Amino acid sequence: MKINNDNKFEIIMKTAKELANDYTKGGWTGDSNEFTFASSSFSENLTNKDIEILCDEFMNKHLYTEGIELYFYREGRSKMIKIEKS
């Protein structure tokens, strides 16, 4: 993954866990901008470009980690993320 430091990946994982816990029924779905906004409760260091890089790396793939599932896909021109507890 080409995100430029491990701390950003930690922020992504904390955000994903929080969203999975908050949206237990049906999971959370949003675009890269919405995910970046959600991450601001942990840090202001994560940018939309960081999330877009993550989406590009995992496009049309699932990422399973620490009891959650992230699915990356496109909806029109938007890069989308679906997050659920696995």
Secondary structure, DSSP 8 states (H G I E B T S, - for coil): ---S-HHHHHHHHHHHHHHHHHTTTT-EEEEHHHHHHHHTTT-S---HHHHHHHHHHHBTEEEEETTEEEEEEEETTEEEEEEEE-
